[in-house]
Amino acid sequence: RPGFPFMGNNFFANMGDLFSTHTVDNPDFSSELSLIKSYAPSLSDDVTKRLLIVMQELRTMADDGELRYPYSTRESVAIAKHLAVFPEEGLANAVRNVFDFDSFDKDTQKRIIRVLHKHGIPLGASPSNVKLARHSPLPAARHFSTWSLSEQTRPPQIHLSYPLRTSSPFSLPVTDYTMDRSYHRGQNFTEIVASWSLPLSERNYISSITVAPSSNSDVTDSYLHMIGNNPITLYTMKLAQISPVRREDTTNELSEDALLTSDLFYCYPHTRLGGWSPHFKLCPLSEPYSGQIVLFESFTNSWLWFDPINRTGKWLKIKTAVSKLANKFGIKMSEKEIKTVDCSENNRIYSYTNEDNVLYCFDFDSMQVHR
């Protein structure tokens, strides 16, 4: 590449005006992966992809001026070939053949080690770097009391069922954001495997968090939802496989390490007046509504059915439907504020007040409300 010396000589500055210049940049990720596999077919995909992710980040740092040397595919091939011949040495020792040349520059060495540790390559770690949580023994279990249902208690009965109505769907602003995954086992052996940093503003804070149920036992099919209160923002990410390598996912629009930030400020205009803080209950839905969530706000008794992946929302018309049917059948409905909301894994949401002996079940599979 022009601008970088080759074998100690600035070839382009001395000879570039005598020849036709053709710039050959580094190959993309898939091409470089195929090239490394041809040199070291015995390497696992985990090690190969982790190595290439590190090299790509170091090249970006060189383009930004943080590093002087632009690590090329030549260094990736050298490390892969060494691992193929000496697999018992491990990736941490194999990369030293390339990065030890920068050990004389302490600042450069710190930057490189920070990137390696971030992606789970324990360069410079020692067996003594073990940080585990302290064991705290629990006291023996004691029997306090036994609860049983009274014989006079009647089983709950459904007195009224009606359709679950919604408003017309509307669009909401959703921003895609790619988070940096940091691995905590690059230098120390700790119980923390990896962490992400949310793009929160200075005044925002997370008030509620929930995990959407998965259709099977694989946790990577689940979604993590978090709500921030100032401003009101919903953060959605797919639970990634705890592995140093990003898994390519073609079955869903939301890939690993991707975060969707949904601006819900205009859905709750009362927050503009100030003086009150919203209280949300997050109710995630499962198949066939994977990734969708229902947000209940207790101050306004409002229900928002939101799909962050498709960027659409709908209001649940629960109060209107209840009032109409109640008037029709002569049932006096309570206007008390809903105190408690709970959800189950079969797309059902339950709500009730502490004063009333009435339970509402919102069944999203059948789109019915049972009272």
Secondary structure, DSSP 8 states (H G I E B T S, - for coil): -TTS-BTTB-HHHHHGGGS---------HHHHHHHHHHH-TTS-HHHHHHHHHHHHHHHHHHHTTS-SS---HHHHHHHHHHHHH-GGGHHHHHTHHHHGGGTT-HHHHHHHHHHHHHTT--TT--TT-EE-------------------TT--------EEE--B---EE--EEEEE---EETTTTSEES--EE------SS--EEEEEE---SSS-GGG-EEEEEEETTEEEEEEE---SSSS-----SSSS-TTEEEEEE-GGG-GGGGT-S----EEEEE--TTSTT-EEEEETTTTEEEEEETTTTEEEEB-HHHHHHHHHHHHT---------EEEE-TTSEEEEE-SS----EEEETTTTEEE-
